[in-house]
Structure formats: C-alpha cells, structure tokens
Amino acid sequence: MKKYIFIFKSELMSNLQYTFNIFVGFIGYLIMLFILFNLYRYLYSDSSEIINGYTMNQMVWYVIFTEILWSVSGGRKFCSKISEDVRGGNIAYNINKPYSYIGYSLASHLGEMFIKAIVYTILAMIMGYLFLGMFPSLSILEILALILISFIAIVISSLLVICIGLLSFRIEDSSPIYWLYSKLILIFGTIFPIEYFPKAIQPILNYSPVYVTTYGPARLFVNFNLDTFLNILLFQLIYLILAYLLCALMYKKGVKNLNVNGG
Amino acid sequence: MPKEGRFMAIITVKNLSKTFKVKLKEKGLKGSIKSIFKPKYKVVRAVNNISFEVEKGEIIAFIGPNGAGKSTTIKMLTGILYPNKGEVNVLDINPVVNRKKLAYQIGTVFGQKEQLWTHLTPYDNFKFFGAIYDIPEAAVEKKIEEFNEVFELSEFINTPVRNLSLGQRIRCEIVASLIHEPKVLFLDEPTIGLDPVVKENIRTLIKRMNKEYKTTIFLTSHDVGDIEKLCKRVIIINDGKIVLDDSMENLKYHYLNKKIVEVKMREKVNLDNEEGITILKDKGYNLKIEVDITKKSVTDALKLLNPENIVDINISNIPLEDIISTIYKEGI
C-alpha cells in the first residue's frame, strides 16, 4: 500500500505545477453550471415548487455536486492515457516494475485529480452559495460520510474508465466506447436525478454505475439519510470489488497477448 | 561459445521463440474496408530458437540491426512478453511465472523512454523508486547519499528533471534503476543522442557500477563505442537468430583476420589479382588495401609494395563497426 501512497504523492507533487490550469478549467465548469441554473429556474415556477421530489435549490445543489464528481473524475483524458499506454506499448515499461498497473494508474490518477477536487469543491460551494444564498444542511458527521462516499465514487469511476481503456487490448480505439459511457452517465444521473426518468427504467438505473458514481452521492448531499447512505455504501463496495476484478481480468488477459514490437 | 561449467549462469535462455500476429491490409480504401470484414494476419517470427547463458558480473553486448529481435528478447527476459516456445531463467526465476518477484531483482533503463518523473527532482525520483521497491526510507536516504558521492550527482540532485541536460537525465535514469540494488541491469541504448563527452561519462558510470556493485549488465546499443569500451562478450542477433556469441577479442581478431594498409608511394604499384589483397581505394600514389592475413602476411604485402617506394604508411585493424556491419549483412 505504501508504494501506491508514494505514487499518489509523487503525482500530486508533479501536478502542483498545474494549479493555474485548474483555475482556468473551472471557468468551463462555471459556464455549464450557469446554463443549468437558468434551465432549472425556467423549469421551476417558484423556489418552493417540488418536481419529482426536488426543490429548485436541491436541483441546483444536486447538479453542482454531480458536476464536481464528473469533472474531478477526468475520465476522457484518463481513458485516452490508458488506451495510449496499451496501443503505444508504454504499458510494457510498467509491467516490469513491482507494482500492479491498475494500482499504479489509479493512484497516479487520484494524485493528479486531488488538487482539482479541492479547488473545484471550494469554488463550486462558493458559487452555489452566491446563486442560491444557502447551503444544504449537513452535520460534520454527514459531511465526513459524504466525503467517503464521494471518494469511493471517484475510485469506481476511475476503475470503470480503466476497464474501458483496457479494451484497447482487443479493439483499435476505445474512445467511442468511452464516449457512449460518458454520455450515458451525463444524461442519466449527472444533469437530472434518476427520479426524472420514466418509472420503467428507474430500477435499471438504480443498479447501474450511475447510482454509485453520481446520483447516489449527490442525492445524499441534497437530502442526507442514514438508510440511503448505507445502501449506497453497500452498492459501492460491491461495484468496487466487481470493477477491480474486471480490470484485473482484462489486464491479465490483455498482457498475455501483448504485442510490443520494436523499441 | 563460452565453455560450459566454467561459470555461474545468471541468465539462461534455451530454444526461445516468439511470434507476433501482424494485421495485413491491402492498399487503398477498398483494402481498408475489406480488412474490417475479413481481416488477414501474417505471423512474424521475431525471435527464432535462440539459446545463450550470461555469467554473473559480465557486461554483455546484445546487438543486431533494427528489427533483429533484440528488444523482443529483452522483453521476454524481463517478463514483459510471453515466449511462444522455449525457456527463460533469470536469477533462478522464470519471468513468465513470477514476473513481480523478478522485478525486485532486476533493473531496466531504456534510453528512448523516460522513467523519471520530469516535474520532480532526481532526489524525489530516487525516493519514489525506493518506495516502489519497498526499501525502508532510512536505507533509501543512505543509498542516495552513497550514489551522490560515487556518481557525482550533487550539482543537480535538487533540480527538476525537466531542467536537466540529456546527459544528466540519463545519468539519473541509470542511478534510479540501481536504488534497489538489482543483480542484473538491462540497458537498452543508454547513450542514444548523447555527445561524445557525455557518452564517455555514462560508460564510466556503467563500468563503475559493474565494478563496485558487481551488477551483471545486459546492454543493447547501436553505438560501437559502447560495445567496444564496455563489453568483453558480444552476442549478435539477426533475423531472430543468434549469428555470433563470442568474446570481443575473437570478434576483432579471429573472425575477420584482416588489416587495412594505407600507403602513400613514390611510384605506382599494380596489385591486381594478388591473392589475399583487396584494393579498397586506388588514387594513383595513394593506395588503400585490405590484407587477409590468413592468405598473405602483412610483411609479404609490404614487400609487394616495395618498402623503399613507401613515403608514408598506416596499418590498422578493420573498424569494429565494419566487422559488425559485415556480420549483419552476410552472417559469419
């Protein structure tokens, strides 16, 4: 475990050079937030109205939270990095080191995203407060529980992205698969909560990655409930194990058939 | 070939083969579309039934032209690629079965691939490598101090790697690969792109590393200087097969028993059809010939030129580069 903490730390130290870029990147996040804020203001006739179980303030906080999780996951760049590692043969240079490639990629990605997570959370909370003039009411313990759930959500997202990236062992380019996956997550759970979708597909979404990576944590943020917390945590643990096993299996099979010519 | 039983083999390779399946595509758009629905593959034999052993503490040159199978062999020795046939054993570990265990015992440096974190300093990088090889922090500190002294790093140990010159970076790459005290070090073109002075520094470092830490070094390089100055034994691979495995001395003096004689003469001499002599350059009074000393001694060749007729003379061995090129082209 110590080596993965060191990988995390080294990546974090490296990325301190890019703090300014993170602030610039936040402008994009802010524009997205502004568009959605206006969309909800249009949907809700007044702030006390409840649509599908959410007040307008809850909807805005919901989307602020899911967008933080989404931005901090940095999936597109991460997926193309894994994919490039496989296709370009870079993976070979990680194979002969005494760590697991999946552990290395995960620790390094989390290290890369750590400062972004802190910067985005602080700035997004300030922006949310400026838009709405209030915070969701949460106790210290609930905030700690939320941090745990959010952390696991990002880990699961990262593992799923690694799985998609590792598809490059089989197919030339995994980016179309990532595009499909990202759009599904974005539509079903990032911009709108699961309750906004037809009742027929809600059970499917409740078992999908949407529940453990975006919807669940954001739902807790706007309306914390111990039962929901435990339920999300249980599902997250199951997803965590399954996503890791899938990654490990894909990696093991892929490496066996690895073709690295030249060099 | 090295005599059996004379040494302790640290690397053993027996009848090793590796094939790759390469996708074929017919030309043009039609070919591209066809390859989606009916892909065709051809099998490329990158390494073909090779066997060799490496002794503990040796610096061995493993060379060959591009595409000969050098990198594929190194990748099989380090557990990156799985062989299709044959056996590999490095430090009594089978890389296929126990890659991770082997990783703790070996080091790798690829001249064309950065392993260091460019935004971090060499010091932080060395600490990082210490951590991934599970070395206690105090031991890593001690090791860094020792390397700092032995390999003279103090001038740039706290400068981010991205600000180092290529020579300093390669120096640090090599030192980083030694943090866990590997018993075998695989160096893949460590001096590529370096100027002659820095090349010499890196060679000194490699020699010192071999002497001080008894590290076995498996070197691939296209730079004849690296091979000539560092290695006592050379294995040449071409087209996936080993075409030569011998000492550097034998390579230089036994396989191609030829001398180059360059002379400036007072009068022209005709050496056409002389057995054992090949004319390389004939510019009237300046002559460059190659003497095959198995057929004609240098003294006899000089007699043909007439010593009294010679104004200036230079006798040299065939450059190693030419010997190697000949072996690449023609085999032994």
HADDOCK unambig.tbl for C-alpha pairs under 7 A between the chains (distance, minus, plus):
assign (segid A and resid 3 and name CA) (segid B and resid 131 and name CA) 5.22 0.50 0.50
assign (segid A and resid 3 and name CA) (segid B and resid 132 and name CA) 4.76 0.50 0.50
assign (segid A and resid 6 and name CA) (segid B and resid 128 and name CA) 6.44 0.50 0.50
assign (segid A and resid 6 and name CA) (segid B and resid 131 and name CA) 6.63 0.50 0.50
assign (segid A and resid 14 and name CA) (segid B and resid 119 and name CA) 5.17 0.50 0.50
assign (segid A and resid 14 and name CA) (segid B and resid 120 and name CA) 6.26 0.50 0.50
assign (segid A and resid 92 and name CA) (segid B and resid 80 and name CA) 5.87 0.50 0.50
assign (segid A and resid 95 and name CA) (segid B and resid 80 and name CA) 5.90 0.50 0.50
assign (segid A and resid 96 and name CA) (segid B and resid 78 and name CA) 6.33 0.50 0.50
assign (segid A and resid 96 and name CA) (segid B and resid 79 and name CA) 6.55 0.50 0.50
assign (segid A and resid 96 and name CA) (segid B and resid 80 and name CA) 6.23 0.50 0.50
assign (segid A and resid 96 and name CA) (segid B and resid 103 and name CA) 5.56 0.50 0.50
assign (segid A and resid 97 and name CA) (segid B and resid 103 and name CA) 5.46 0.50 0.50
assign (segid A and resid 98 and name CA) (segid B and resid 100 and name CA) 5.19 0.50 0.50
assign (segid A and resid 98 and name CA) (segid B and resid 103 and name CA) 5.40 0.50 0.50
assign (segid A and resid 98 and name CA) (segid B and resid 104 and name CA) 6.31 0.50 0.50
assign (segid A and resid 98 and name CA) (segid B and resid 132 and name CA) 6.76 0.50 0.50
assign (segid A and resid 98 and name CA) (segid B and resid 133 and name CA) 6.56 0.50 0.50
assign (segid A and resid 256 and name CA) (segid B and resid 82 and name CA) 6.51 0.50 0.50
assign (segid A and resid 258 and name CA) (segid B and resid 81 and name CA) 6.70 0.50 0.50
assign (segid A and resid 259 and name CA) (segid B and resid 20 and name CA) 6.58 0.50 0.50
assign (segid A and resid 261 and name CA) (segid B and resid 72 and name CA) 6.90 0.50 0.50
assign (segid A and resid 262 and name CA) (segid B and resid 67 and name CA) 6.37 0.50 0.50
assign (segid A and resid 262 and name CA) (segid B and resid 71 and name CA) 6.24 0.50 0.50
assign (segid A and resid 263 and name CA) (segid B and resid 71 and name CA) 6.07 0.50 0.50
